[in-house]
Amino acid sequence: MKTKSKVRHLALGLMLAVSAVAHAAVTVTVDPAKTWLGFMNVSNLPANGGAYQFGSGWGTGDLNATFAGPVLTLSPNTSISRDVALSDAFWWKPDGSPNKNMSASMYVQDNLLAGQTVNFTGDVLTNSLVNPYTSVAFIREFDGSFNLVSSVSVPLTAGVFAINLATTTGVNIQYGFETIGPNARNESGQAAALGSVQITAIPEPSDSALAGLAAGLLFLRRRRG
């Protein structure tokens, strides 16, 4: 009986260990050292029905997503204004105003995260985007054909954000940011007036702060003892 009990406990322990590995948690953040990619989805304006037009990979700078040191800046897309004449009716209305809605994704793809609970955190330093522009942080998982399996997102507001997604094995994992709004004019002053978002990683506590926390916990433990 004791042997059977030991076997049952061993089997249970093995199952728990496998479960823990299968659902291990990992934290990712806003790291400029990672390989950041760009993707743009283009649709008609909501006022014109919002029909999807196309999507393709873009350079991150063409999204209007750039790092300066540890700080990522996201702003409304202006590369269409830079590259396409106002006479192009696909992109511009006759009065020169935007004719398309741009969904610019700045993201890291890391399939090694598949099967784990992914925690994505960062610190939004500022968000001065004006209506109708919006920006969110997201985690997404796609199947082998890049059909969306599941996702989570949160609007970017000043302060710390934290989202998590329990992912499945064998999928494509992306985390990053999506900025949505009309293609913007590139003339001096016009784009700046539309605002931007600045994001960085959450600062790690200093050694002195950790030492102070440890000392405080030790003091409380001694008092309770």
C-alpha positions as CSV (number, residue, x, y, z in Angstrom):
1,M,0.0,0.0,0.0
2,K,2.8,2.4,0.9
3,T,4.4,1.7,-2.5
4,K,1.2,2.4,-4.3
5,S,0.8,5.6,-2.3
6,K,4.3,6.7,-3.2
7,V,3.6,5.9,-6.9
8,R,0.4,8.0,-6.8
9,H,2.2,10.9,-5.1
10,L,5.1,10.7,-7.6
11,A,2.6,10.6,-10.6
12,L,0.7,13.6,-9.1
13,G,4.0,15.5,-8.6
14,L,5.0,14.8,-12.2
15,M,1.6,16.0,-13.5
16,L,1.9,19.2,-11.5
17,A,5.5,19.8,-12.7
18,V,4.4,19.3,-16.3
19,S,1.4,21.6,-15.8
20,A,3.7,24.3,-14.2
21,V,6.0,24.1,-17.2
22,A,3.1,24.2,-19.7
23,H,1.7,27.3,-18.0
24,A,5.0,29.0,-17.1
25,A,4.8,32.8,-17.0
26,V,7.3,35.1,-18.7
27,T,7.4,38.9,-18.7
28,V,8.2,41.0,-21.7
29,T,8.6,44.8,-21.9
30,V,9.5,47.7,-24.2
31,D,13.0,46.7,-25.1
32,P,14.7,48.5,-28.0
33,A,17.2,45.6,-28.2
34,K,14.5,43.3,-29.5
35,T,13.7,42.9,-33.2
36,W,10.7,45.2,-33.7
37,L,8.6,44.7,-36.9
38,G,5.9,46.8,-38.6
39,F,2.6,45.9,-40.2
40,M,0.0,48.2,-41.6
41,N,-3.7,47.4,-42.1
42,V,-5.5,50.0,-44.3
43,S,-9.3,50.5,-44.3
44,N,-11.8,53.0,-45.6
45,L,-12.6,55.7,-43.1
46,P,-15.4,54.8,-40.7
47,A,-17.6,57.5,-42.2
48,N,-17.2,55.7,-45.6
49,G,-18.1,52.3,-44.2
50,G,-14.7,51.2,-42.9
51,A,-14.2,48.4,-45.4
52,Y,-10.9,46.7,-45.2
53,Q,-8.5,47.4,-48.1
54,F,-5.2,45.6,-47.6
55,G,-2.5,44.8,-45.1
56,S,1.3,44.4,-45.5
57,G,4.6,44.5,-43.7
58,W,6.0,48.1,-43.3
59,G,9.2,49.5,-42.0
60,T,8.8,50.6,-38.4
61,G,9.8,54.2,-39.3
62,D,7.1,54.3,-42.0
63,L,4.6,53.4,-39.4
64,N,5.8,56.4,-37.4
65,A,7.1,54.3,-34.6
66,T,10.7,55.0,-33.5
67,F,13.0,54.4,-30.6
68,A,15.3,57.1,-29.1
69,G,17.3,55.3,-26.5
70,P,14.9,53.4,-24.3
71,V,11.8,55.5,-25.3
72,L,9.5,54.4,-28.1
73,T,7.4,57.2,-29.8
74,L,4.2,56.4,-31.7
75,S,2.5,59.0,-33.8
76,P,-0.1,59.2,-36.6
77,N,1.2,57.9,-39.9
78,T,2.7,60.5,-42.2
79,S,4.6,58.4,-44.7
80,I,1.7,58.4,-47.2
81,S,1.8,62.2,-47.2
82,R,5.6,62.0,-47.7
83,D,5.4,59.5,-50.6
84,V,2.0,60.0,-52.3
85,A,0.7,63.2,-54.1
86,L,-2.5,64.8,-52.8
87,S,-4.0,64.1,-56.3
88,D,-4.1,60.4,-55.5
89,A,-7.9,59.8,-54.8
90,F,-7.3,56.5,-53.1
91,W,-5.4,58.2,-50.2
92,W,-6.7,61.8,-50.3
93,K,-10.1,63.5,-50.6
94,P,-10.4,66.4,-53.1
95,D,-9.9,68.9,-50.3
96,G,-6.6,67.2,-49.3
97,S,-7.9,65.6,-46.2
98,P,-7.2,61.9,-45.4
99,N,-9.2,59.2,-47.1
100,K,-8.0,56.1,-45.4
101,N,-7.8,54.7,-41.8
102,M,-4.4,53.3,-40.8
103,S,-3.8,50.6,-38.2
104,A,-0.1,50.6,-37.6
105,S,1.3,47.7,-35.5
106,M,4.7,48.0,-34.0
107,Y,5.5,44.6,-32.5
108,V,7.9,41.8,-31.5
109,Q,7.2,38.3,-32.8
110,D,8.6,35.6,-30.4
111,N,7.2,32.1,-31.0
112,L,9.4,30.8,-28.1
113,L,6.7,32.3,-25.8
114,A,4.0,29.9,-27.1
115,G,2.5,27.8,-24.4
116,Q,3.4,30.2,-21.7
117,T,1.5,33.0,-19.9
118,V,2.9,36.1,-21.4
119,N,2.9,39.3,-19.3
120,F,3.5,42.5,-21.2
121,T,4.3,45.6,-19.2
122,G,5.5,49.2,-19.8
123,D,5.4,52.7,-18.7
124,V,3.4,55.3,-20.8
125,L,5.3,58.6,-20.2
126,T,2.8,60.7,-22.2
127,N,-0.2,60.3,-24.6
128,S,-1.1,63.5,-26.4
129,L,-3.0,61.9,-29.3
130,V,-6.0,63.9,-30.4
131,N,-9.3,62.4,-31.5
132,P,-9.8,60.2,-33.5
133,Y,-6.3,58.7,-33.0
134,T,-5.9,55.9,-30.5
135,S,-3.1,53.6,-29.5
136,V,-3.2,50.3,-27.5
137,A,-0.7,47.7,-26.2
138,F,-1.5,44.2,-27.2
139,I,-0.5,40.5,-27.0
140,R,-1.8,38.3,-29.9
141,E,-1.5,34.7,-30.9
142,F,-2.0,33.5,-34.5
143,D,-2.3,30.0,-36.0
144,G,0.1,28.9,-38.7
145,S,-1.8,30.8,-41.4
146,F,-1.9,33.9,-39.2
147,N,-5.5,33.7,-38.4
148,L,-6.1,35.3,-35.0
149,V,-6.5,32.8,-32.2
150,S,-6.8,35.1,-29.2
151,S,-5.7,38.5,-28.1
152,V,-5.7,41.0,-25.3
153,S,-5.2,44.8,-25.4
154,V,-5.4,47.9,-23.2
155,P,-5.6,51.6,-24.2
156,L,-2.4,53.5,-23.6
157,T,-2.9,56.1,-20.8
158,A,-0.2,57.8,-18.8
159,G,1.3,55.4,-16.3
160,V,2.1,51.7,-16.1
161,F,0.2,49.2,-18.2
162,A,0.2,45.4,-17.7
163,I,-1.6,42.8,-19.7
164,N,-1.3,39.0,-19.9
165,L,-2.4,36.2,-22.1
166,A,-2.2,32.4,-21.5
167,T,-1.0,31.2,-24.9
168,T,-1.2,27.8,-26.5
169,T,1.7,25.8,-28.0
170,G,2.5,25.8,-31.7
171,V,1.3,29.3,-32.4
172,N,2.7,32.6,-33.5
173,I,3.1,35.1,-30.6
174,Q,3.2,38.9,-31.1
175,Y,3.3,41.7,-28.5
176,G,3.5,45.4,-29.1
177,F,1.4,48.5,-30.0
178,E,-1.3,49.4,-32.5
179,T,-1.9,53.1,-33.4
180,I,-5.1,53.7,-35.4
181,G,-6.4,56.8,-37.2
182,P,-6.5,58.6,-40.6
183,N,-3.3,59.0,-42.7
184,A,-2.0,62.4,-41.7
185,R,-0.5,65.3,-43.6
186,N,3.2,65.7,-43.4
187,E,3.5,69.5,-43.6
188,S,5.4,71.2,-40.8
189,G,3.3,71.6,-37.7
190,Q,0.3,69.6,-38.9
191,A,1.5,66.2,-37.8
192,A,2.9,67.5,-34.5
193,A,-0.5,68.9,-33.6
194,L,-2.0,65.4,-33.8
195,G,0.0,64.3,-30.7
196,S,2.1,61.2,-30.0
197,V,2.6,58.5,-27.4
198,Q,5.9,57.9,-25.6
199,I,6.5,54.5,-23.8
200,T,9.4,52.9,-22.0
201,A,10.1,49.9,-19.8
202,I,9.2,50.0,-16.2
203,P,12.4,51.0,-14.3
204,E,13.9,48.2,-12.3
205,P,14.4,48.9,-8.6
206,S,17.9,50.1,-7.7
207,D,20.1,48.0,-5.5
208,S,19.7,50.5,-2.7
209,A,15.9,50.3,-3.0
210,L,16.0,46.5,-2.8
211,A,18.3,46.7,0.2
212,G,16.0,49.1,1.9
213,L,13.0,46.8,1.2
214,A,14.8,43.8,2.6
215,A,15.8,45.7,5.7
216,G,12.2,46.8,6.3
217,L,10.9,43.3,5.9
218,L,13.6,42.0,8.3
219,F,12.6,44.7,10.8
220,L,8.9,43.7,10.6
221,R,9.7,40.1,11.0
222,R,11.7,40.7,14.1
223,R,8.9,42.8,15.6
224,R,6.4,40.1,15.0
225,G,8.8,37.6,16.5
